[in-house]
Amino acid sequence: MAKQQAPLETLKQFLPEGTFELVSAYLHAHRIHLTVTRERSSILGDYRNAVDGKNHRISVNGNLNPYAFLYTLIHEIAHLLVFDRFGHRVASHGKEWKHLFSQLLKEFLGEDVFPADIRSAIAVSLNNPAASSCAEEHLLRAFRNYDKNRKDMLFVEEIEQGGLFSLKDGRVFKRGAKVRKRFRCVEVASGREYLFSPVYEVKKLV
């Protein structure tokens, strides 16, 4: 199965030390059904509002390190709080969500659970967070420092120019020069050019 229910005690293994009590309080108070999923390439987490008397549903990728997991969970809880207050009347990542997400982050920052480099990265966009942490390159770089199970993966920016790398679907690319904020890369099999984010994860080929 792609998803599995995360009993509260089991949830501890996914969270930074010292955050379980605060997280579980939110889960209980807002009747959140939390699932931990296998890695999804397109999203890190997801929120579904309560319908027909059922609980709110949040899912978070289980392959994330504890700090990225917590950040993603806070992101989704902010969506829940927005829905509770405004329903579907406001934009998903509008000013209401930005405000509530920032407030939640400040609460957890006050608990001093994030390392200094992640705290600094969060502070950069605290008052205007992006819709996805994948869009905040400085934050992804900070989270990367705490990944233990992805040693074979690199960011595109870490591949030398002219070097080869592969994607999860097996396609092979040659890294080219940086064009503004992205890297121009050529798919070896087709010769087609693509632009990659500097922090897109790939596997380096020897």
C-alpha positions, -999 to 999 in steps of 0.1 A, spaced: 0 0 0 12 35 -8 -1 49 25 -1 37 61 -18 52 91 8 66 115 -2 58 151 9 86 174 37 67 191 50 56 157 50 92 146 78 100 169 104 84 146 95 109 118 97 141 140 126 160 155 131 154 192 109 175 214 81 181 189 59 151 194 37 166 222 31 199 203 23 180 170 0 155 187 -19 183 203 -27 198 169 -37 163 156 -61 158 184 -75 193 186 -83 194 149 -92 157 144 -65 151 118 -61 117 102 -24 116 94 -9 92 69 28 87 61 34 79 25 61 65 3 81 90 -17 60 110 -42 80 129 -68 55 157 -73 45 166 -37 59 163 -2 26 166 16 -11 169 10 -43 182 28 -79 171 23 -106 189 42 -131 171 63 -164 160 46 -195 141 57 -184 142 93 -150 125 86 -117 138 99 -94 162 81 -67 142 62 -31 151 59 -4 130 43 34 135 44 62 117 26 79 93 50 113 96 33 118 131 45 143 138 72 127 149 106 131 186 100 117 185 64 89 162 77 79 187 104 81 217 81 58 199 55 34 189 82 31 225 95 25 236 59 -5 212 57 -18 221 91 -19 257 80 -41 247 51 -65 231 76 -66 262 97 -74 283 67 -102 260 57 -116 260 92 -118 298 91 -125 306 55 -137 274 38 -131 276 1 -135 313 -1 -98 322 -3 -69 311 -24 -50 279 -13 -17 298 -8 -31 333 -5 -24 359 22 -45 340 48 -25 308 44 8 327 44 -1 344 77 -12 313 95 17 292 82 41 320 94 24 320 128 27 282 131 64 283 121 71 310 147 55 288 174 78 259 165 108 281 161 101 293 196 105 257 208 141 257 194 137 224 176 153 234 143 191 235 138 207 270 133 211 266 95 174 256 90 163 284 114 182 309 92 167 295 60 132 296 74 137 332 86 145 343 51 109 337 39 91 336 72 67 365 64 62 355 28 65 317 25 63 300 -9 35 277 -19 60 248 -19 92 243 -1 105 230 -33 104 265 -46 126 278 -18 161 267 -29 178 280 3 155 259 24 160 227 4 198 231 7 195 235 45 172 204 48 197 185 26 223 187 53 202 163 74 194 137 48 209 103 57 193 79 32 199 99 -1 237 98 -4 236 87 -40 215 117 -50 229 151 -59 214 184 -68 218 194 -105 240 223 -94 264 197 -79 269 179 -112 299 193 -131 293 210 -164 294 183 -191 287 156 -165 260 129 -169 231 123 -146 200 102 -146 164 107 -134 143 83 -115 126 73 -148 160 62 -162 165 91 -187 201 103 -190 211 140 -193 243 160 -198 245 191 -177 251 223 -195 256 259 -185 234 279 -162 208 301 -179 195 327 -154 182 306 -125 182 272 -142 206 248 -159 203 239 -195 207 201 -199 205 178 -229 187 145 -229 213 121 -243 189 98 -262 168 125 -279 191 155 -280 163 177 -266 171 205 -242 155 209 -208 159 235 -181 164 221 -146 162 238 -112 196 239 -94 181 219 -65 164 192 -86 176 158 -73 194 135 -97 218 105 -97 253 112 -109 266 88 -135 303 79 -137 
